Structure formats: structure tokens, C-alpha cells
Amino acid sequence: MKQIDVIIEKVEDVDFVVYPAEIEELCGYGATEEEAKADFLELVAEIGDQFEDADGQVIDWENVEIVYQRVNC
């Protein structure tokens, strides 16, 4: 199973943002970490198959282990 590091970052203008370290364009936002994670996972379900990993392979999100890492929290 592939592991993808996902950053949870506290930012001033939107409270929290959640995004994969290698795909910063795929972001979830929320007032809390949990809201941002939920928004991120909803986005992954909707359009996650449009993104490739660092090796150029389309990411199979159903077979990915997401590892959250907190930054600036």
C-alpha cells in the first residue's frame, strides 16, 4: 500500500488547510482540523483520480494510507 503524507497547516486567512505534500493543488479547508480533513477527503472522492504521484502514476486513493503531519498548528 502506498503512503501519502498529507500536511495539516494552520493559516491565518482560512484557519486550516489540508493537502498532500506532493500535490499542493488538492486542498481541503476548514475552521477546524476535522473540517479541513473532511473537506479534503470529499475532494479526493470527487476529483482525486485526476492527480498523479511524483512518479507520474494516477493515485489509487482507495489503496493509499494517508499519514497526516501537522505544521504550524
N, C-alpha and C positions, 0 to 999 in steps of 0.2 A: 504494500500500500504506500502510495506517495504521500509525503508530508509537505504541507504548505504552511509557512509561517505567516500569520496574519497579525498585523500591528493594530493595537488599540491605542489611540493617541488623544489626549485632551487638548483641544484647541479653543481659542477664545471666542471665535465668531459662531461656531456651531456646536459647542460643548464637546462631543466625542465623535471621532471618525474611526472607522474600522476598514482596513484594506490589506490585501496580500502584499508582502514585501516586494514581490517581483511583478505585480500588476497594480500600480497605484491608481489606475483609472477605474477600477472596480471598487467603489467606496460605499460604505453604509454610514449613515449619520443618525445621531440621536441625542437627546438631552441626558441620557444615562448610558453607561456601557452596555447594559442589556438591550436598550432600544437600538443602539447602533449595531450590535451584533445581529439582532433580529432583522434590521433593515438590510444589512449585508447579506444574510442568508436568503432573504427574499429576492434580492437582486441576483444572487448566484443561481437560484432556481429559475429565474426568468431569462437571464442572458449569459449565464456563466459559460455556456458552451461556445461562446464567441471569442473566448480568450485562450491564448496559448501559454505554455510554461516557457522557461528560459531555453529549453531545448527545441522549441518550435512545435511541440505536441499540444493538441487540443486537450484541455484539462477535463478529465472524467471526475467531476465533483462528487459523484456517488462513491467513488473509491479513493477518496482523499481524506487523510487525517489532518484536521485543522488544528494548529497549535497557536494559541493566542499569546502575544507578547505585549505587555503594557509599556508605553513610552510616554513620558511627561504626565503621568497620572498621579 
